[in-house]
Amino acid sequence: MMSQTSLESKLEALQCHFTWDLDPSRSELFRLRDKLEDIGTEEGNSWLGHIYNLRGYVQYKLGFTEDAQSLFNKAAEAFCQTRRADEGPWLVVNYGNQAWLHHHLGKQAESQAYLSKVDALMNKYPSPSQDELHPEIYAEKAWTLMKFSADKKLLAADYFQRAIRMQPDMVEWKSSHVIALVSVSMHSDTGLDADVWEKMRIAKEEDPENLYLAAVYLQERAKKGERVAKEAQELARKILRNPVSSYSGLKPLLWVYREHVSVDEAIVLAEEALKQHPDVRFLKRCVAFSYISKIYCRKDGPPKQSMIDRAISVHEEVVSLYSKPSFKTHIDLANVYAKSNHSLAKAEQTYQELLERVRDLDPADKQDPEDQQRVYNRYANYLYFVLNDSRGSVQYHMRAAEIPIQSFFRQNSIRVLGNIKDRIRNQMRREIEEFLEKLPEPQ
């Protein structure tokens, strides 16, 4: 039996979710759990083992150790099925997770047994490159980091590239690498560069069954101004025939429909998918987002009450089905209430509940300040456009702006305050001027 110090030293040296500095806050863990559950676990998904591994880690961090153990076991089974082998380097991360879990449960003999399994795999399946991790480890680490913040997604793209360089025959790695690069580009001002476009084109040719990649490719082409309506309709037919999951390609395709086909057809597509799978909550989210787009589409005139009622109904369902519904979902619900002829009180109640929620957020959670900004910014707009409360609106735009985190919502509130200042000639103008002059630089 090795000493406690020796055991902990070997655990720290492992490559697994417990040592990758993921450090998610509790609110982020709930968001991540919902996101992973929506990916789906259909047979044949090449990322099934990775999904179960990350879900197991999330459940452990949330305090559900029995669930974590069950999910880690499912991950090992999934790897054996997808790789058609009882062992291989793809199990290194899973065994590392198991070693850590048993250590935390006080089962040191079991923890040591998994450490021995890791050593055996590393000796039997060494990395092709002496100074680098095994490509299977890079690939799982990359896939995991893609589920976190923008800076981690950038790292994920780099890890995928390393894995592909050592093992270029893994088509699913190339597709996910491209998706990571596209995701990173969403946070840049320049968009996709020529190199990423070429990688995407090649990945799509090599992985023709990956409809999520096909939808993302179509979305990016549409952003460049290409006419893609006909291809979008063809892709929709394929997606409706495939297993349901958040990676089926439906969500990016709905964006293409809303922006480049029609919002009405986007609703029809989302409702058709839900009709085929009425119990899938992810599809209810897709339907809810489609109705929001329609209700706020100004060129079509005021929405009918029947449409608003349907939007309210599906948004209420979405809120009830997720353990920690996103602030965006709640805000959308509040705004749909505000559009209804008989739900203004519910709109105000929903916003007050949101304001109470953001007051209780963890200041250490990097995601939470942006959620606060989102709520303050959207409530400010609600006060101005729905309740005609200009002073109250200014107060909440100031609250959004004074949180020194760079985000769309902060910038929007600062811009709105600047516009108000330029339009008015009263005491509030000086108040806004002084506020904007003293604003801290974003972090």
C-alpha positions as CSV (number, residue, x, y, z in Angstrom):
1,M,0.0,0.0,0.0
2,M,1.6,3.3,-1.1
3,S,1.8,6.2,1.3
4,Q,-0.9,9.0,1.3
5,T,1.7,11.5,0.0
6,S,2.8,9.2,-2.8
7,L,-0.8,8.4,-3.8
8,E,-1.7,12.1,-3.9
9,S,1.4,12.9,-6.0
10,K,0.5,10.2,-8.6
11,L,-3.1,11.4,-8.7
12,E,-2.0,15.0,-9.3
13,A,0.1,13.7,-12.2
14,L,-2.9,12.1,-14.0
15,Q,-4.5,13.5,-17.2
16,C,-8.2,13.6,-16.3
17,H,-11.1,16.0,-15.6
18,F,-10.0,16.3,-11.9
19,T,-6.5,17.7,-13.0
20,W,-7.4,19.9,-16.0
21,D,-8.1,23.1,-14.0
22,L,-11.7,23.3,-15.2
23,D,-12.8,25.0,-12.0
24,P,-16.5,25.5,-12.9
25,S,-18.7,27.4,-10.4
26,R,-21.9,25.8,-9.2
27,S,-24.1,27.8,-11.5
28,E,-21.8,26.8,-14.4
29,L,-22.1,23.2,-13.4
30,F,-25.8,23.2,-13.6
31,R,-25.7,24.9,-17.1
32,L,-23.1,22.3,-18.2
33,R,-25.2,19.4,-16.9
34,D,-28.2,20.6,-18.9
35,K,-26.1,21.1,-22.0
36,L,-24.6,17.6,-21.8
37,E,-27.9,15.9,-21.2
38,D,-29.3,17.7,-24.3
39,I,-26.4,16.3,-26.5
40,G,-28.1,12.9,-26.3
41,T,-26.7,9.4,-26.0
42,E,-27.8,7.7,-29.2
43,E,-25.8,4.6,-30.1
44,G,-23.1,5.3,-32.7
45,N,-22.2,8.7,-31.3
46,S,-18.4,8.7,-31.4
47,W,-18.2,11.1,-28.5
48,L,-20.4,9.0,-26.2
49,G,-17.6,8.0,-23.8
50,H,-16.4,11.6,-23.6
51,I,-20.0,12.8,-22.8
52,Y,-20.4,10.3,-20.0
53,N,-16.9,11.1,-18.6
54,L,-17.7,14.9,-18.4
55,R,-21.2,14.2,-17.0
56,G,-19.7,12.0,-14.3
57,Y,-17.3,14.8,-13.3
58,V,-20.1,17.4,-13.2
59,Q,-22.2,15.1,-11.0
60,Y,-19.3,14.6,-8.7
61,K,-18.7,18.3,-8.4
62,L,-22.4,18.8,-7.7
63,G,-22.2,16.2,-4.9
64,F,-23.9,13.3,-6.6
65,T,-21.1,10.7,-6.1
66,E,-23.3,7.6,-6.9
67,D,-24.4,9.2,-10.2
68,A,-20.7,10.0,-10.9
69,Q,-19.7,6.4,-10.4
70,S,-22.5,5.2,-12.7
71,L,-21.6,7.7,-15.4
72,F,-17.9,6.8,-15.3
73,N,-18.8,3.2,-15.7
74,K,-21.0,4.0,-18.6
75,A,-18.1,6.0,-20.2
76,A,-15.8,2.9,-20.0
77,E,-18.6,0.8,-21.6
78,A,-19.2,3.4,-24.3
79,F,-15.5,3.5,-25.2
80,C,-15.3,-0.3,-25.5
81,Q,-18.4,-0.2,-27.8
82,T,-17.4,2.7,-30.1
83,R,-13.7,1.5,-30.4
84,R,-14.7,-2.1,-30.6
85,A,-12.0,-3.1,-28.1
86,D,-11.8,-4.0,-24.4
87,E,-8.9,-1.6,-23.7
88,G,-6.9,1.2,-25.3
89,P,-5.4,4.6,-24.7
90,W,-8.9,6.2,-24.8
91,L,-9.5,4.7,-21.3
92,V,-6.6,6.6,-19.7
93,V,-8.8,9.7,-18.8
94,N,-11.7,7.5,-17.6
95,Y,-9.4,5.4,-15.3
96,G,-7.9,8.7,-14.0
97,N,-11.4,9.9,-13.1
98,Q,-12.1,6.6,-11.4
99,A,-8.9,6.9,-9.4
100,W,-9.8,10.4,-8.2
101,L,-13.4,9.5,-7.4
102,H,-12.4,6.5,-5.3
103,H,-9.7,8.6,-3.5
104,H,-12.3,11.2,-2.6
105,L,-14.6,8.4,-1.4
106,G,-11.9,7.1,0.9
107,K,-11.5,3.9,-1.1
108,Q,-7.7,4.0,-1.4
109,A,-7.2,0.4,-2.5
110,E,-9.6,0.9,-5.4
111,S,-7.9,4.2,-6.2
112,Q,-4.5,2.5,-6.4
113,A,-5.9,-0.2,-8.6
114,Y,-7.0,2.4,-11.2
115,L,-3.6,4.1,-11.0
116,S,-2.1,0.8,-11.8
117,K,-4.5,0.5,-14.8
118,V,-3.4,3.9,-16.0
119,D,0.3,2.9,-15.8
120,A,-0.4,-0.3,-17.7
121,L,-2.1,1.5,-20.5
122,M,0.5,4.2,-20.7
123,N,3.3,1.6,-21.0
124,K,1.4,-0.5,-23.6
125,Y,0.2,2.5,-25.7
126,P,2.9,5.2,-25.5
127,S,2.4,8.5,-27.2
128,P,3.8,8.6,-30.8
129,S,5.6,11.8,-29.8
130,Q,7.8,11.5,-26.7
131,D,7.3,15.1,-25.5
132,E,3.5,15.2,-25.9
133,L,0.4,13.5,-24.5
134,H,-1.2,10.6,-26.3
135,P,-3.5,11.9,-29.1
136,E,-6.5,10.2,-27.5
137,I,-5.9,12.3,-24.3
138,Y,-5.4,15.5,-26.3
139,A,-8.7,14.8,-28.2
140,E,-10.7,14.2,-25.0
141,K,-9.2,17.2,-23.3
142,A,-10.0,19.3,-26.3
143,W,-13.6,18.1,-26.5
144,T,-14.0,18.8,-22.8
145,L,-12.6,22.4,-23.0
146,M,-14.9,23.2,-25.9
147,K,-17.8,23.1,-23.3
148,F,-16.3,26.0,-21.3
149,S,-15.2,29.6,-21.8
150,A,-13.8,31.3,-25.0
151,D,-10.2,31.1,-23.8
152,K,-10.6,27.4,-23.1
153,K,-12.1,26.9,-26.6
154,L,-8.9,28.4,-28.0
155,L,-6.9,25.9,-26.1
156,A,-9.2,23.1,-27.3
157,A,-8.5,24.0,-30.9
158,D,-4.8,23.7,-30.2
159,Y,-5.1,20.3,-28.5
160,F,-7.3,19.0,-31.4
161,Q,-4.6,20.1,-33.8
162,R,-1.9,18.2,-31.8
163,A,-4.0,15.1,-31.7
164,I,-4.7,15.3,-35.5
165,R,-1.1,15.8,-36.3
166,M,-0.2,12.5,-34.6
167,Q,-3.3,10.5,-35.6
168,P,-4.7,12.1,-38.9
169,D,-7.2,9.3,-39.7
170,M,-9.7,10.4,-37.0
171,V,-12.4,12.1,-39.0
172,E,-14.5,13.1,-35.9
173,W,-11.5,14.9,-34.4
174,K,-11.1,17.0,-37.6
175,S,-14.8,17.9,-37.6
176,S,-14.7,18.9,-33.9
177,H,-11.5,20.9,-34.5
178,V,-13.3,22.9,-37.1
179,I,-16.3,23.5,-34.9
180,A,-14.0,24.7,-32.1
181,L,-12.3,27.1,-34.5
182,V,-15.7,28.5,-35.7
183,S,-16.8,28.8,-32.0
184,V,-13.6,30.8,-31.2
185,S,-14.2,33.1,-34.3
186,M,-17.6,34.1,-32.8
187,H,-15.6,36.1,-30.2
188,S,-13.4,37.9,-32.8
189,D,-14.2,40.9,-35.0
190,T,-12.6,39.4,-38.1
191,G,-14.7,36.3,-38.5
192,L,-13.4,33.2,-40.2
193,D,-10.1,33.4,-42.0
194,A,-9.3,31.5,-45.2
195,D,-7.5,28.7,-43.4
196,V,-10.5,27.9,-41.3
197,W,-12.8,28.0,-44.4
198,E,-10.6,25.4,-46.1
199,K,-10.4,23.2,-43.0
200,M,-14.2,23.3,-42.8
201,R,-14.7,22.5,-46.5
202,I,-12.4,19.5,-46.2
203,A,-13.9,18.3,-42.9
204,K,-17.4,18.4,-44.4
205,E,-16.3,16.3,-47.4
206,E,-14.6,13.8,-45.1
207,D,-17.5,13.6,-42.6
208,P,-20.6,13.9,-44.8
209,E,-22.9,12.3,-42.1
210,N,-22.1,15.1,-39.6
211,L,-25.2,17.2,-40.0
212,Y,-24.2,19.6,-37.2
213,L,-21.0,20.5,-39.1
214,A,-23.1,20.8,-42.3
215,A,-25.5,23.2,-40.6
216,V,-22.6,25.3,-39.1
217,Y,-21.0,25.4,-42.6
218,L,-24.3,26.6,-44.1
219,Q,-24.7,29.2,-41.4
220,E,-21.2,30.6,-42.0
221,R,-21.8,30.7,-45.8
222,A,-25.1,32.5,-45.1
223,K,-23.3,35.1,-43.0
224,K,-21.1,35.8,-46.0
225,G,-24.2,36.6,-48.1
226,E,-24.5,33.4,-50.1
227,R,-28.0,32.2,-51.1
228,V,-28.6,29.0,-49.1
229,A,-32.4,28.7,-48.8
230,K,-32.7,25.6,-51.0
231,E,-29.8,23.8,-49.3
232,A,-31.2,24.7,-45.9
233,Q,-34.5,23.0,-46.8
234,E,-32.7,19.9,-48.1
235,L,-30.6,19.8,-44.9
236,A,-33.8,20.2,-42.8
237,R,-35.2,17.0,-44.3
238,K,-32.1,15.1,-43.4
239,I,-32.0,16.4,-39.8
240,L,-35.6,15.5,-39.2
241,R,-34.8,11.9,-40.2
242,N,-31.9,11.6,-37.8
243,P,-31.7,11.0,-34.0
244,V,-32.6,14.0,-31.9
245,S,-29.8,15.8,-30.0
246,S,-28.5,19.3,-29.6
247,Y,-25.7,18.2,-32.0
248,S,-28.2,17.2,-34.7
249,G,-27.7,20.5,-36.5
250,L,-31.2,21.8,-35.9
251,K,-30.2,24.9,-33.8
252,P,-27.7,26.4,-36.3
253,L,-30.1,25.5,-39.2
254,L,-32.9,27.4,-37.5
255,W,-30.7,30.4,-37.4
256,V,-30.3,30.1,-41.2
257,Y,-34.0,29.8,-41.6
258,R,-34.8,32.8,-39.4
259,E,-32.2,35.0,-41.1
260,H,-32.3,33.7,-44.7
261,V,-35.5,31.8,-45.4
262,S,-38.3,33.1,-43.2
263,V,-39.2,33.2,-39.5
264,D,-42.5,31.5,-40.2
265,E,-40.7,28.5,-41.9
266,A,-38.3,28.4,-38.9
267,I,-41.4,27.9,-36.6
268,V,-42.8,25.3,-38.9
269,L,-39.5,23.4,-38.9
270,A,-39.1,23.6,-35.1
271,E,-42.7,22.5,-34.5
272,E,-42.4,19.6,-36.9
273,A,-39.3,18.3,-35.1
274,L,-41.2,18.7,-31.8
275,K,-44.2,16.9,-33.2
276,Q,-42.0,13.9,-34.1
277,H,-40.4,13.9,-30.6
278,P,-42.9,15.6,-28.3
279,D,-41.0,14.8,-25.0
280,V,-37.6,16.2,-26.0
281,R,-36.9,19.4,-24.0
282,F,-34.2,20.6,-26.4
283,L,-36.7,20.8,-29.2
284,K,-39.0,22.8,-27.0
285,R,-36.2,25.3,-26.5
286,C,-35.8,25.4,-30.3
287,V,-39.6,26.1,-30.7
288,A,-39.4,28.8,-28.0
289,F,-36.5,30.6,-29.6
290,S,-38.3,30.5,-33.0
291,Y,-41.4,32.2,-31.6
292,I,-39.3,34.9,-29.9
293,S,-37.8,35.7,-33.3
294,K,-41.3,36.0,-34.8
295,I,-42.8,38.1,-32.0
296,Y,-39.9,40.6,-32.3
297,C,-39.9,40.7,-36.1
298,R,-41.1,44.2,-36.6
299,K,-41.7,44.1,-40.3
300,D,-44.6,41.6,-39.8
301,G,-46.6,43.9,-37.5
302,P,-47.9,43.1,-34.0
303,P,-48.1,39.3,-33.3
304,K,-51.5,37.7,-32.9
305,Q,-52.6,36.8,-29.4
306,S,-52.8,33.1,-30.3
307,M,-49.1,33.1,-31.3
308,I,-48.2,34.9,-28.0
309,D,-50.2,32.3,-26.1
310,R,-48.3,29.5,-27.8
311,A,-44.9,31.3,-27.1
312,I,-45.8,31.7,-23.4
313,S,-46.9,28.0,-23.2
314,V,-43.7,26.6,-24.6
315,H,-41.4,29.0,-22.7
316,E,-43.1,28.0,-19.4
317,E,-42.5,24.4,-20.3
318,V,-38.8,25.1,-21.0
319,V,-38.4,26.9,-17.7
320,S,-40.0,23.9,-15.9
321,L,-37.9,21.3,-17.6
322,Y,-34.3,22.6,-16.9
323,S,-32.7,22.4,-13.5
324,K,-31.3,25.9,-13.8
325,P,-32.9,27.6,-16.8
326,S,-30.8,30.3,-18.3
327,F,-31.3,33.9,-17.6
328,K,-32.0,34.4,-21.3
329,T,-34.9,31.9,-21.2
330,H,-36.4,33.7,-18.2
331,I,-36.0,37.1,-19.8
332,D,-37.6,35.8,-23.1
333,L,-40.5,34.6,-21.0
334,A,-40.9,37.9,-19.2
335,N,-40.8,39.8,-22.6
336,V,-43.4,37.5,-24.1
337,Y,-45.6,38.1,-21.1
338,A,-45.1,41.8,-21.7
339,K,-46.4,41.4,-25.3
340,S,-49.6,39.6,-24.1
341,N,-52.9,41.4,-23.5
342,H,-53.3,39.8,-20.1
343,S,-49.9,39.0,-18.6
344,L,-48.2,42.3,-17.8
345,A,-48.2,41.5,-14.1
346,K,-46.5,38.2,-14.8
347,A,-43.8,40.0,-16.8
348,E,-43.1,42.3,-13.8
349,Q,-43.1,39.3,-11.4
350,T,-40.7,37.4,-13.6
351,Y,-38.3,40.3,-13.8
352,Q,-38.4,40.9,-10.0
353,E,-37.6,37.2,-9.5
354,L,-34.6,37.6,-11.9
355,L,-33.4,40.7,-10.1
356,E,-33.5,38.8,-6.9
357,R,-31.6,35.9,-8.5
358,V,-28.8,38.0,-9.8
359,R,-28.3,39.6,-6.3
360,D,-27.4,36.2,-5.0
361,L,-24.9,35.3,-7.7
362,D,-21.4,34.3,-6.7
363,P,-19.0,37.2,-7.3
364,A,-16.2,34.7,-8.0
365,D,-18.1,33.1,-10.9
366,K,-16.8,34.8,-14.1
367,Q,-20.0,33.9,-15.9
368,D,-22.2,35.5,-13.3
369,P,-21.3,39.2,-13.9
370,E,-22.4,38.9,-17.5
371,D,-25.7,37.3,-16.3
372,Q,-26.1,40.4,-14.0
373,Q,-25.4,42.7,-16.9
374,R,-27.9,40.8,-19.1
375,V,-30.7,41.1,-16.5
376,Y,-30.1,44.8,-15.7
377,N,-29.8,45.7,-19.4
378,R,-33.0,43.8,-20.4
379,Y,-35.0,45.1,-17.5
380,A,-33.9,48.7,-18.3
381,N,-35.3,48.2,-21.9
382,Y,-38.5,46.7,-20.4
383,L,-38.9,49.7,-18.1
384,Y,-38.4,52.2,-21.0
385,F,-40.4,50.5,-23.8
386,V,-43.2,48.8,-21.8
387,L,-43.7,50.9,-18.7
388,N,-42.5,54.2,-20.1
389,D,-40.2,54.7,-17.0
390,S,-37.3,56.7,-18.3
391,R,-35.6,57.4,-15.0
392,G,-35.9,53.7,-13.8
393,S,-34.5,52.6,-17.2
394,V,-31.4,54.9,-16.8
395,Q,-30.8,53.5,-13.3
396,Y,-30.7,49.9,-14.5
397,H,-28.6,50.7,-17.6
398,M,-26.1,52.3,-15.1
399,R,-26.2,49.1,-13.1
400,A,-25.3,47.0,-16.2
401,A,-22.6,49.5,-17.2
402,E,-20.8,49.8,-13.9
403,I,-20.0,46.0,-13.8
404,P,-16.5,46.1,-15.2
405,I,-16.7,43.0,-17.4
406,Q,-16.6,43.4,-21.2
407,S,-19.9,42.1,-22.8
408,F,-22.5,43.0,-25.4
409,F,-24.9,44.0,-22.6
410,R,-22.5,46.5,-20.9
411,Q,-21.6,48.1,-24.3
412,N,-25.3,48.3,-25.2
413,S,-26.2,50.1,-21.9
414,I,-23.2,52.5,-22.3
415,R,-24.4,53.3,-25.8
416,V,-28.0,53.8,-24.7
417,L,-26.9,56.1,-21.8
418,G,-24.8,58.1,-24.3
419,N,-27.8,58.5,-26.6
420,I,-30.0,59.6,-23.8
421,K,-27.4,62.2,-22.6
422,D,-27.3,63.7,-26.0
423,R,-31.1,64.0,-26.3
424,I,-32.0,65.6,-23.0
425,R,-31.3,69.0,-21.3
426,N,-32.1,68.5,-17.6
427,Q,-30.5,67.3,-14.4
428,M,-30.4,63.7,-15.5
429,R,-28.0,64.7,-18.3
430,R,-25.3,65.9,-15.9
431,E,-25.9,62.7,-13.8
432,I,-25.3,60.5,-16.8
433,E,-22.2,62.5,-17.9
434,E,-20.6,62.2,-14.5
435,F,-21.4,58.5,-14.4
436,L,-19.9,57.7,-17.8
437,E,-16.8,59.8,-17.0
438,K,-16.1,57.7,-13.9
439,L,-16.8,54.3,-15.5
440,P,-14.0,51.8,-14.8
441,E,-12.2,50.1,-17.7
442,P,-13.5,46.5,-18.4
443,Q,-11.5,43.6,-17.1
